[in-house]
């Protein structure tokens, strides 16, 4: 999974040692066993997008911590 994410998510793709690090992060506390539950976040994000973005707009937390440098949307 980490290798696939590296190729599809990062530009350029992560080097092998960083893929290994990403894999350990994904599997933290057995995370790989519950990825099917965690991925539901994407469905929740779609349903609640407007209210979440409004809350982020009011937040003191810098949005650059949430979106990547190359992502198109920024608050």
For each residue, the residues with C-beta under 8 A, 3 or more apart:
1: 4 5 23 26 32 35
2: 5 6 19 20 22 23 26
3: 6 7 19 23
4: 1 7 8
5: 1 2 8 9 10 22 26
6: 2 3 9 10 13 14 18 19 22
7: 3 4 10 13
8: 4 5
9: 5 6
10: 5 6 7 13 14
11: 70
12:
13: 6 7 10
14: 6 10 18 19 22
15: 18 19
16: 19 20
17: 20 21
18: 6 14 15 21 22
19: 2 3 6 14 15 16 22 23
20: 2 16 17 23 24
21: 17 18 24 25
22: 2 5 6 14 18 19 25 26
23: 1 2 3 19 20 26 27
24: 20 21 27 28
25: 21 22 28 31
26: 1 2 5 22 23 31 32 35
27: 23 24 30 31 32
28: 24 25 31
29:
30: 27 33 34
31: 25 26 27 28 34 35 38
32: 1 26 27 35
33: 30
34: 30 31 37 38
35: 1 26 31 32 38 39
36: 39
37: 34 40
38: 31 34 35 41
39: 35 36 42
40: 37 43 44
41: 38 44 45
42: 39 45 46
43: 40 46 47
44: 40 41 47 48
45: 41 42 48 49 52
46: 42 43 49
47: 43 44
48: 44 45 51 52
49: 45 46 52 53
50: 53 54
51: 48 54 55
52: 45 48 49 55 56
53: 49 50 56 57 75
54: 50 51 57 58
55: 51 52 58 59
56: 52 53 59 61 63 66 75
57: 53 54 75
58: 54 55
59: 55 56 63
60:
61: 56 65 66
62: 65
63: 56 59 66 67 74 75
64: 67 69 74
65: 61 62
66: 56 61 63
67: 63 64 71 73 74
68: 71
69: 64
70: 11
71: 67 68 74
72:
73: 67
74: 63 64 67 71
75: 53 56 57 63
